[in-house]
Each structure stands twice: as C-alpha cells, then as structure tokens.
C-alpha cells in the first residue's frame, strides 16, 4: 500500500488520484463500448458525458461527504473542503452528482436519458469498483476493528491509522469493490433479457444500495448513527433501494398491461 507513487519536486503524485482518474477513464471506455454495441449512436457523446459526469461526480462525492458527514469539522476548516487526499469522498454523492450532470447534458442533446442510463449502468458500477482500489491505497473508506488477529493493518500516514492505530480492520473497501464486480456481471446478464426501459439502471441502484447497506455494518470511518438506527449511508441506501424497487415494479406491471412483457 503506497499513498505516494513519486514526487515531482515537492509535489506528490498520489495513488488515490491516479487510480481514481483511471477508474473514470476505464468506466468511460466501457460505456463507449456498451453505447456503440447498442447501435443508437450515443457513443459520439460519451467523451463529453464522461467529462461532465466525472467532474460533477467528484464534486458531488466531496460535497456530500463534507456537508452530510463531516460538516462539524469543515465548518471551522473551510479552506480544506477541497483537500480530497485527506479522505472523504461519498460515492452516493458521486452517483447523484455525476448521473444528474450527465442526464442534463444528454437531455440538451435530445438523447433518451432513461435508455442511456440503462446502457451506462454496468460502466458506472465498474468505475465504482476500480475507485475502491483508490480508497484502499489511500487508507480511507476503511473498516472497523475486527477485534481479532485478522484484518488490514494500515500505515501510520493514513486516516485509518490515525483513527484506530495499529489495529486490524475489516477490509470493507475491498469487499465493496468485489461486490461491485459481481453487480457488474449481474447487470450484463440482466441486459440480455427483455427488460423494460429504465429497469437496468434501477436494478443497479437496488443492488448497490443493498450491498452498501450490508457493508456499512463493517465500516469504521463513519460510525455515527442517524436517529440511533442506521448510519447516514445506510439511510440513503434504504431510501434508494425502496424507491427504485417501487419504480421497478411499477414499470413491470405497466409493461404487462401494455403488452411489453
């Protein structure tokens, strides 16, 4: 685990930034492939969508973390809000920011936003999986102490070490990356079925929300509970799951009535 790959003068090139950039690039490449295979010509817009979605995804991930999880700290350290290398990027905010910005751009180009969301859903979760590698290298999005003689031991330069010291921690970010790959495969399988427009993206939201809800029980970076029940990420996951499930079922029922199923 290396937080710093090398230095250019006094400027550090961080593993976090390099891997995160690669995750966006590779997700965009996968999205281009899926769009081209779909045959609607949407691949012509993928570079712009990736740039817009990537930028606002990163911005949304950071601001979501700052305002929903760490505002008690950043309200007194406003100059550090953009210091992403300190840790603190909420993927749920990244999804909200990136998807919203991409949808607005696609709408302006008169693209079918819902169909495009279905096409890109596997690429989005692939990017998330690769992004968790960046978290591992940076020592954030870490797990809680295992209380046993197994787990990840982080270097003393990481947030994980500053939080829990030399204790073995659950590999929460590793597990999430692995589950994201499973979701990626399931979405590809689902796309081979006669699904109704919108259902693939909704399935992505449901599967990721379920995985995130369960993994939060092993996370150690944001243990605070909302209303004494779930963490903030779990609360968001529960809402996202049931809203997506309701729309998914509605589309299925409507599709049967319209003879699409």
Rosetta silent file (secondary structure, phi, psi, omega in degrees, C-alpha in Angstrom):
SEQUENCE: XXXXXXXXXXXXXXXXXXXXXXXXXXXXXXXXXXXXXXXXXXXXXXXXXXXXXXXXXXXXXXXXXXXXXXXXXXXXXXXXXXXXXXXXXXXXXXXXXXXXXXXXXXXXXXXXXXXXXXXXXXXXXXXXXXXXXXXXXXXXXXXXXXXXXXXXXXXXXXXXXXXXXXXXXXXXXXXXXXXXXXXXXXXXXXXXXXXXXXXXXXXXXXXXXXXXXXXXXXXXXXXXXXXXXXXXXXXXXXXXXXXXXXXXXXXXXXXXXXXXX
SCORE:     score description
SCORE:     0.000 S_00000001
   1 L     0.000  117.720 -178.763    0.000    0.000    0.000 S_00000001
   2 L  -129.073  116.396  177.496    1.596    3.234   -1.161 S_00000001
   3 L   -71.028  -31.572 -175.845   -0.128    6.588   -0.816 S_00000001
   4 E  -119.022  126.238  178.850    2.546    8.311   -2.889 S_00000001
   5 E   -81.769  -47.376  176.913    3.844    6.943   -6.176 S_00000001
   6 E  -167.222  177.228 -179.225    6.564    9.557   -6.701 S_00000001
   7 E  -120.817  142.228  168.576    7.286   13.271   -6.402 S_00000001
   8 E  -109.151   97.955 -169.934    7.698   15.980   -8.982 S_00000001
   9 L    67.498 -122.621  176.484    9.833   18.370   -6.998 S_00000001
  10 L   -97.391    1.363 -176.681    7.891   18.796   -3.774 S_00000001
  11 E   -90.899  120.744 -178.495    4.577   17.891   -5.391 S_00000001
  12 E   -82.569  137.024  170.932    3.409   14.342   -4.547 S_00000001
  13 E   -96.655  110.402 -171.929    1.743   12.146   -7.158 S_00000001
  14 E   -91.117  142.451  175.740   -0.752   10.202   -5.092 S_00000001
  15 H   -57.755  -38.613 -177.827   -2.015    6.706   -5.770 S_00000001
  16 H   -56.715  -51.326 -177.701   -5.501    7.918   -4.905 S_00000001
  17 H   -66.598  -40.475 -178.524   -5.650   10.498   -7.670 S_00000001
  18 H   -64.869  -48.014 -177.732   -4.030    8.279  -10.295 S_00000001
  19 H   -68.718  -38.404  178.270   -6.302    5.294   -9.642 S_00000001
  20 H   -63.053  -41.474  177.577   -9.411    7.462   -9.370 S_00000001
  21 H   -64.063  -41.205  178.108   -8.588    9.076  -12.716 S_00000001
  22 H   -64.406  -36.946 -179.453   -8.034    5.656  -14.267 S_00000001
  23 H   -63.712  -39.564  177.971  -11.361    4.427  -12.893 S_00000001
  24 H   -67.368  -43.841 -179.388  -13.184    7.285  -14.642 S_00000001
  25 H   -62.303  -46.176 -177.855  -11.237    6.717  -17.866 S_00000001
  26 H   -70.589  -36.615  175.910  -11.870    2.954  -17.904 S_00000001
  27 H   -63.678  -39.783  177.708  -15.547    3.364  -16.976 S_00000001
  28 H   -64.721  -39.432  177.546  -15.895    5.828  -19.859 S_00000001
  29 H   -63.662  -42.701  177.322  -14.223    3.332  -22.181 S_00000001
  30 H   -64.736  -40.602  178.104  -16.593    0.573  -21.091 S_00000001
  31 H   -62.085  -39.260  177.351  -19.519    2.964  -21.512 S_00000001
  32 H   -60.883  -44.128  179.119  -18.361    3.780  -25.037 S_00000001
  33 H   -61.322  -47.461 -178.770  -18.271    0.069  -25.867 S_00000001
  34 H   -64.316  -40.120 -179.060  -21.773   -0.532  -24.483 S_00000001
  35 H   -67.298  -41.209  179.486  -23.181    2.524  -26.263 S_00000001
  36 H   -66.613  -39.605  178.180  -21.637    1.549  -29.581 S_00000001
  37 H   -65.890  -27.807 -179.147  -22.917   -2.021  -29.237 S_00000001
  38 H   -70.337  -29.544  173.018  -26.407   -0.632  -28.554 S_00000001
  39 L    85.954    9.311  179.898  -26.454    0.937  -32.009 S_00000001
  40 L   -93.567   -3.257  179.332  -28.192    4.242  -31.266 S_00000001
  41 L    83.864    9.643 -177.666  -25.119    6.359  -31.916 S_00000001
  42 H   -68.932  -17.289 -177.697  -24.847    7.558  -28.310 S_00000001
  43 H   -62.662  -22.151  179.242  -21.138    6.726  -28.245 S_00000001
  44 H   -64.634  -21.673 -177.129  -20.499   10.014  -30.092 S_00000001
  45 H  -103.409   -1.511 -170.500  -21.459   11.849  -26.911 S_00000001
  46 H   -66.231  -36.569 -179.666  -19.701    9.584  -24.416 S_00000001
  47 H   -63.281  -45.501  179.052  -16.487   11.582  -24.065 S_00000001
  48 H   -65.363  -41.425  179.004  -18.398   14.743  -23.202 S_00000001
  49 H   -63.267  -39.685  179.072  -20.745   12.844  -20.875 S_00000001
  50 H   -64.878  -41.224  179.547  -17.752   11.246  -19.147 S_00000001
  51 H   -66.254  -46.974  179.960  -16.050   14.606  -18.647 S_00000001
  52 H   -66.613  -49.309 -179.598  -19.187   16.302  -17.349 S_00000001
  53 H   -64.578  -39.399  179.143  -20.307   13.335  -15.268 S_00000001
  54 H   -63.992  -45.154 -178.993  -16.802   12.691  -13.941 S_00000001
  55 H   -63.747  -50.787 -177.622  -16.274   16.285  -12.844 S_00000001
  56 H   -74.175  -22.510  173.595  -19.643   16.699  -11.157 S_00000001
  57 H   -66.889  -45.777  176.931  -19.419   13.178   -9.778 S_00000001
  58 H   -63.961  -42.405  179.375  -16.180   14.037   -7.981 S_00000001
  59 H   -63.895  -44.119  179.155  -17.611   17.360   -6.849 S_00000001
  60 H   -64.281  -39.564  179.491  -20.801   15.711   -5.629 S_00000001
  61 H   -62.965  -41.070 -179.116  -18.878   12.985   -3.808 S_00000001
  62 H   -70.657  -47.934 -177.002  -16.772   15.529   -1.985 S_00000001
  63 H   -67.865  -33.963  176.829  -19.558   17.954   -1.086 S_00000001
  64 H   -61.065  -45.409  178.957  -21.830   15.107    0.026 S_00000001
  65 H   -64.777  -44.776 -177.367  -19.154   13.952    2.432 S_00000001
  66 H   -61.915  -48.793 -171.720  -18.382   17.468    3.667 S_00000001
  67 H   -86.868  -26.843 -177.811  -21.953   18.559    4.316 S_00000001
  68 H   -97.969  -24.820 -174.838  -23.592   15.287    5.336 S_00000001
  69 L  -119.195  -33.383 -170.896  -20.823   13.568    7.277 S_00000001
  70 L  -125.194   20.221 -176.471  -18.033   15.993    8.245 S_00000001
  71 H   -63.477  -29.376  178.432  -19.605   19.440    8.467 S_00000001
  72 H   -59.847  -26.743  177.130  -18.828   19.598   12.203 S_00000001
  73 H   -91.290  -49.617 -171.365  -15.153   19.684   11.163 S_00000001
  74 H   -73.397  -17.900  176.229  -15.214   21.599    7.876 S_00000001
  75 L   -64.607  -20.942  176.465  -17.370   24.444    9.157 S_00000001
  76 L  -106.639    1.913 -179.985  -14.247   25.505   11.037 S_00000001
  77 L  -139.603   58.149 -175.036  -11.812   24.498    8.256 S_00000001
  78 H   -60.328  -30.924 -178.548  -13.378   25.870    5.080 S_00000001
  79 H   -68.716  -12.401 -177.471  -10.027   26.070    3.291 S_00000001
  80 H  -101.252    4.691 -175.789   -9.746   22.254    3.491 S_00000001
  81 L   -57.853  -38.033 -177.744  -13.052   21.431    1.807 S_00000001
  82 L   -91.436    6.722  179.702  -11.350   20.512   -1.479 S_00000001
  83 L   -80.415   72.590 -173.836   -8.494   18.559    0.169 S_00000001
  84 H   -65.942  -22.298 -178.837   -9.765   15.205   -1.070 S_00000001
  85 H   -69.403  -12.426  175.948   -6.453   13.490   -0.262 S_00000001
  86 H   -76.488   -7.928 -172.525   -7.350   13.761    3.423 S_00000001
  87 L    97.588  153.225  177.714  -10.114   11.241    2.770 S_00000001
  88 L   114.881   69.463  174.304  -13.759   11.975    2.401 S_00000001
  89 L  -134.743  112.451 -178.439  -15.490   11.150   -0.884 S_00000001
  90 L   -89.879  114.575 -174.835  -19.047    9.805   -0.549 S_00000001
  91 H   -61.742  -31.686  179.330  -19.834    7.563   -3.513 S_00000001
  92 H   -63.710  -37.553  174.442  -23.569    8.145   -3.092 S_00000001
  93 H   -68.647  -34.038  177.071  -22.973   11.848   -3.649 S_00000001
  94 H   -64.385  -42.069  177.643  -20.789   10.975   -6.610 S_00000001
  95 H   -62.621  -46.799 -178.852  -23.591    8.952   -8.182 S_00000001
  96 H   -61.255  -46.698 -178.321  -26.095   11.748   -7.577 S_00000001
  97 H   -68.756  -46.855 -177.213  -23.809   14.447   -8.969 S_00000001
  98 H   -67.407  -45.616 -179.056  -22.436   12.501  -11.919 S_00000001
  99 H   -66.668  -41.340 -179.817  -25.724   10.975  -13.060 S_00000001
 100 H   -62.859  -45.913 -179.658  -27.601   14.272  -12.707 S_00000001
 101 H   -65.370  -42.502  178.420  -24.995   16.211  -14.694 S_00000001
 102 H   -63.645  -38.011 -179.947  -24.809   13.508  -17.359 S_00000001
 103 H   -66.946  -40.911  179.053  -28.603   13.413  -17.627 S_00000001
 104 H   -63.099  -43.567  178.156  -28.826   17.197  -18.059 S_00000001
 105 H   -62.441  -46.248 -178.355  -26.197   17.087  -20.798 S_00000001
 106 H   -62.972  -37.800  179.409  -27.918   14.170  -22.543 S_00000001
 107 H   -63.794  -40.114  178.990  -31.286   15.937  -22.367 S_00000001
 108 H   -65.181  -27.130  179.040  -29.811   19.012  -24.032 S_00000001
 109 L   -92.215    8.978  178.329  -28.542   16.767  -26.836 S_00000001
 110 L    61.621   34.450  175.384  -32.034   15.237  -27.227 S_00000001
 111 L   -89.777  157.168  175.104  -30.865   11.778  -26.173 S_00000001
 112 L   -76.922  100.740 -172.302  -33.141    9.248  -24.485 S_00000001
 113 H   -62.729  -42.048 -178.048  -31.874    9.781  -20.935 S_00000001
 114 H   -66.428  -44.333  177.820  -33.505    6.681  -19.458 S_00000001
 115 H   -63.335  -39.687  178.217  -32.217    4.413  -22.207 S_00000001
 116 H   -63.615  -38.507  178.073  -28.768    5.927  -21.847 S_00000001
 117 H   -62.754  -40.052  176.098  -28.863    5.269  -18.099 S_00000001
 118 H   -61.563  -43.213 -177.960  -29.628    1.602  -18.807 S_00000001
 119 H   -63.747  -41.038 -172.785  -26.728    1.407  -21.238 S_00000001
 120 H   -90.105   -8.916 -177.308  -24.226    3.002  -18.879 S_00000001
 121 H   -53.040  -47.590  178.522  -25.278    1.325  -15.617 S_00000001
 122 H   -62.375  -35.607  179.507  -22.687   -1.503  -15.895 S_00000001
 123 H   -67.029  -36.848  179.972  -19.955    1.025  -16.732 S_00000001
 124 H   -63.901  -47.018 -178.070  -20.838    3.138  -13.681 S_00000001
 125 H   -69.151  -29.966  175.159  -20.563    0.222  -11.256 S_00000001
 126 H   -64.094  -43.380  176.776  -17.298   -0.853  -12.904 S_00000001
 127 H   -61.001  -38.269  178.219  -15.900    2.623  -12.226 S_00000001
 128 H   -64.408  -40.772 -179.897  -17.028    2.350   -8.610 S_00000001
 129 H   -61.000  -45.325  179.732  -15.254   -0.988   -8.229 S_00000001
 130 H   -68.329  -34.057  178.492  -11.983    0.449   -9.523 S_00000001
 131 H   -63.126  -31.004  178.300  -12.451    3.538   -7.381 S_00000001
 132 H   -67.140  -23.914  173.359  -12.446    1.411   -4.237 S_00000001
 133 H   -63.913  -35.950  177.461   -8.874    0.412   -5.125 S_00000001
 134 H   -64.787  -40.765  177.717   -8.023    4.096   -4.735 S_00000001
 135 H   -61.605  -41.731  179.303   -9.601    4.102   -1.269 S_00000001
 136 H   -61.527  -45.552 -178.874   -7.526    1.100   -0.259 S_00000001
 137 H   -66.838  -27.430 -177.611   -4.294    2.735   -1.391 S_00000001
 138 H   -91.319  -14.096 -179.292   -5.213    5.952    0.421 S_00000001
 139 L    74.990   32.415  172.964   -6.306    4.297    3.659 S_00000001
 140 L  -124.746  177.161 -172.183   -9.824    5.746    3.703 S_00000001
 141 L    55.255   36.018 -173.127  -13.309    4.163    3.450 S_00000001
 142 L   -84.549  169.011 -179.645  -11.816    1.684    5.910 S_00000001
 143 E   -90.701  176.245  175.955  -13.483   -0.863    8.117 S_00000001
 144 L   -82.056  163.427  176.613  -13.995   -1.083   11.859 S_00000001
 145 E   -59.579  137.304  179.035  -11.582   -3.033   14.081 S_00000001
 146 L   -76.863  -25.162 -177.219  -12.061   -6.779   13.769 S_00000001
 147 L    74.917    8.835 -178.797  -11.103   -7.369   17.392 S_00000001
 148 L  -133.840 -170.053 -175.869   -9.175  -10.432   16.263 S_00000001
 149 L   -95.774   29.009  174.232   -5.849  -11.278   14.661 S_00000001
 150 L  -133.749  157.202 -178.911   -7.030  -10.773   11.064 S_00000001
 151 L   133.513 -179.273 -179.577   -7.716   -7.691    9.009 S_00000001
 152 E   -92.184  133.320  172.754   -5.842   -4.891    7.234 S_00000001
 153 L  -104.048  118.928 -175.566   -3.049   -3.030    9.018 S_00000001
 154 L   -94.346  151.580  176.577   -2.682    0.465    7.575 S_00000001
 155 L   -64.664  159.367 -175.808    0.498    2.596    7.524 S_00000001
 156 L   -72.900   -3.276  177.732    0.803    5.347   10.093 S_00000001
 157 L   -89.769   -3.868 -173.336    0.388    8.007    7.377 S_00000001
 158 L   -97.390  160.105  175.431   -3.247    7.063    6.694 S_00000001
 159 H   -63.772  -35.005  179.500   -6.523    8.261    8.166 S_00000001
 160 H   -60.377  -43.115  179.704   -7.309    4.681    9.122 S_00000001
 161 H   -68.440  -40.969 -179.929   -4.216    4.520   11.326 S_00000001
 162 H   -64.998  -24.454 -179.134   -4.897    7.925   12.859 S_00000001
 163 H   -85.391  -44.137 -173.095   -8.399    6.733   13.719 S_00000001
 164 H  -121.530   -2.986 -179.678   -7.728    3.248   15.106 S_00000001
 165 L    70.279 -150.661 -174.436   -3.970    2.941   15.403 S_00000001
 166 L   -87.514   53.827  178.030   -2.281   -0.393   14.812 S_00000001
 167 L  -109.035  141.121  175.251   -5.475   -2.463   14.925 S_00000001
 168 L   -66.592  131.791 -178.151   -6.556   -4.938   12.224 S_00000001
 169 E  -115.886  149.064  175.534   -9.554   -3.508   10.365 S_00000001
 170 L   -59.514  138.577  179.508  -12.218   -5.174    8.259 S_00000001
 171 L   -79.552   61.328 -173.048  -11.377   -4.831    4.531 S_00000001
 172 H   -60.593  -42.573 -178.170  -14.660   -3.001    3.879 S_00000001
 173 H   -69.701  -31.425  177.441  -13.454   -1.140    0.794 S_00000001
 174 H   -68.476  -46.633  178.782  -12.024   -4.348   -0.693 S_00000001
 175 H   -60.191  -40.213  179.908  -15.282   -6.210   -0.148 S_00000001
 176 H   -64.369  -43.130  177.495  -17.231   -3.374   -1.735 S_00000001
 177 H   -59.566  -39.517  179.216  -15.007   -3.400   -4.807 S_00000001
 178 H   -67.478  -42.598  177.864  -15.513   -7.157   -5.132 S_00000001
 179 H   -65.403  -34.123  177.350  -19.286   -6.870   -4.754 S_00000001
 180 H   -62.494  -36.877  177.009  -19.308   -4.119   -7.362 S_00000001
 181 H   -66.317  -38.861  176.240  -17.720   -6.540   -9.832 S_00000001
 182 H   -61.877  -43.778  178.376  -20.452   -9.071   -9.022 S_00000001
 183 H   -62.541  -40.857  176.597  -23.082   -6.373   -9.647 S_00000001
 184 H   -54.591  -47.686 -179.509  -21.341   -5.505  -12.918 S_00000001
 185 H   -65.853  -41.376  179.974  -21.700   -9.127  -14.076 S_00000001
 186 H   -63.549  -37.530  178.629  -25.335   -9.345  -12.931 S_00000001
 187 H   -66.955  -38.419  177.294  -26.216   -6.195  -14.876 S_00000001
 188 H   -63.501  -40.390  177.594  -24.637   -7.604  -18.024 S_00000001
 189 H   -64.518  -43.984 -178.923  -26.701  -10.764  -17.583 S_00000001
 190 H   -62.577  -34.069 -179.405  -29.850   -8.725  -16.968 S_00000001
 191 L   -67.882  -13.934  176.742  -29.257   -6.733  -20.139 S_00000001
 192 L   -82.529   -6.261  179.894  -29.594   -9.987  -22.096 S_00000001
 193 L   -94.326  172.897  177.501  -33.246  -10.214  -21.026 S_00000001
 194 L   -89.377   64.778 -178.666  -36.274   -8.373  -22.430 S_00000001
 195 L   -78.006  160.319  178.657  -36.302   -5.797  -19.664 S_00000001
 196 L   -87.530  144.325 -177.847  -38.365   -2.640  -19.756 S_00000001
 197 L   -51.573  128.631 -179.757  -36.612    0.665  -20.337 S_00000001
 198 L   102.953  -22.888 -174.085  -35.295    2.028  -17.057 S_00000001
 199 H   -72.057  -30.740 -179.811  -35.161   -1.285  -15.222 S_00000001
 200 H   -66.145  -44.836  178.205  -31.450   -1.931  -15.740 S_00000001
 201 H   -65.798  -38.607  177.613  -30.479    1.350  -14.103 S_00000001
 202 H   -64.770  -38.620  177.589  -32.995    0.749  -11.310 S_00000001
 203 H   -63.858  -40.354  174.911  -31.545   -2.718  -10.742 S_00000001
 204 H   -56.700  -47.771  179.852  -28.098   -1.145  -10.461 S_00000001
 205 H   -61.855  -41.568 -178.757  -29.397    1.233   -7.786 S_00000001
 206 H   -66.344  -47.495 -177.064  -31.084   -1.598   -5.887 S_00000001
 207 H   -65.225  -44.119  179.741  -28.120   -3.978   -5.959 S_00000001
 208 H   -66.733  -40.088  179.695  -25.593   -1.334   -4.978 S_00000001
 209 H   -62.049  -41.589  178.707  -27.846    0.023   -2.232 S_00000001
 210 H   -64.180  -44.263  179.211  -28.295   -3.460   -0.772 S_00000001
 211 H   -63.622  -43.823 -178.395  -24.555   -4.128   -0.869 S_00000001
 212 H   -65.822  -39.530  178.884  -23.715   -0.752    0.671 S_00000001
 213 H   -58.231  -47.056 -178.152  -26.303   -1.199    3.425 S_00000001
 214 H   -68.119  -41.401 -177.170  -24.775   -4.514    4.500 S_00000001
 215 H   -69.162  -23.208  178.833  -21.164   -3.352    4.238 S_00000001
 216 H   -61.836  -23.635  177.837  -21.853   -0.328    6.434 S_00000001
 217 H   -67.346  -18.734 -179.522  -22.032   -2.695    9.392 S_00000001
 218 H  -106.380   -3.758 -179.338  -18.302   -3.296    8.872 S_00000001
 219 E   -77.647  148.688 -179.116  -17.263    0.298    8.141 S_00000001
 220 L  -124.571    1.037 -176.240  -15.322    2.249   10.708 S_00000001
 221 L   -87.356  -27.463  178.521  -14.903    5.698    9.188 S_00000001
 222 L  -133.269   74.740 -175.805  -18.448    6.982    9.831 S_00000001
 223 L   -78.936   -7.560 -176.707  -19.883    5.074   12.813 S_00000001
 224 L   -64.269  139.610 -179.573  -22.374    7.816   13.773 S_00000001
 225 E  -100.133  145.752  175.170  -25.999    6.700   13.598 S_00000001
 226 E   -92.883  120.199 -178.074  -28.908    8.709   12.234 S_00000001
 227 L    58.306   24.792  176.495  -31.756    8.708   14.784 S_00000001
 228 L    70.886   14.637 -176.963  -29.916    5.924   16.596 S_00000001
 229 L  -115.400  -69.274 -177.108  -30.774    3.349   13.902 S_00000001
 230 E  -120.725  164.010  172.477  -28.626    3.427   10.758 S_00000001
 231 E   -73.654  169.241  178.719  -25.625    5.354    9.513 S_00000001
 232 H   -59.703  -41.530  179.983  -26.152    8.162    7.035 S_00000001
 233 H   -66.529  -37.153  177.943  -25.028    5.942    4.149 S_00000001
 234 H   -66.589  -40.359  178.929  -27.385    3.167    5.258 S_00000001
 235 H   -61.706  -44.702  177.125  -30.287    5.584    5.458 S_00000001
 236 H   -61.997  -40.955 -178.931  -29.562    6.790    1.923 S_00000001
 237 H   -64.763  -41.558 -179.998  -29.234    3.173    0.751 S_00000001
 238 H   -62.994  -47.157  179.429  -32.581    2.160    2.266 S_00000001
 239 H   -61.421  -46.982 -179.241  -34.404    5.083    0.651 S_00000001
 240 H   -61.440  -41.876 -178.068  -32.707    4.496   -2.701 S_00000001
 241 H   -62.616  -50.539 -173.622  -33.465    0.763   -2.615 S_00000001
 242 H   -74.103  -33.425  175.148  -37.177    1.020   -1.883 S_00000001
 243 H   -65.733  -44.374  179.095  -37.805    3.949   -4.220 S_00000001
 244 H   -64.493  -41.389  179.096  -36.002    2.072   -7.022 S_00000001
 245 H   -62.064  -43.212 -179.929  -37.861   -1.149   -6.203 S_00000001
 246 H   -61.742  -43.791 -179.962  -41.232    0.626   -6.326 S_00000001
 247 H   -68.707  -38.682  178.604  -40.465    2.165   -9.732 S_00000001
 248 H   -58.321  -48.672 -179.921  -39.054   -1.159  -10.997 S_00000001
 249 H   -65.507  -41.366  178.429  -42.255   -2.999  -10.045 S_00000001
 250 H   -58.360  -45.515  179.143  -44.415   -0.194  -11.462 S_00000001
 251 H   -63.065  -38.317  179.958  -42.617   -0.438  -14.811 S_00000001
 252 H   -65.120  -46.864  179.547  -43.018   -4.216  -14.798 S_00000001
 253 H   -64.388  -44.525  179.126  -46.760   -4.049  -14.108 S_00000001
 254 H   -63.181  -37.948  179.169  -47.250   -1.256  -16.636 S_00000001
 255 H   -64.309  -37.303  177.620  -45.252   -3.212  -19.181 S_00000001
 256 H   -65.551  -41.445  179.542  -47.521   -6.231  -18.762 S_00000001
 257 H   -66.328  -34.153 -179.231  -50.599   -4.089  -19.263 S_00000001
 258 L   -85.630   -2.150  178.507  -49.091   -2.513  -22.362 S_00000001
 259 L    78.672   20.017 -179.276  -48.082   -5.916  -23.715 S_00000001
 260 L   -88.977   -8.631 -178.270  -44.329   -5.216  -23.492 S_00000001
 261 L  -120.503    0.000    0.000  -43.654   -8.257  -21.292 S_00000001
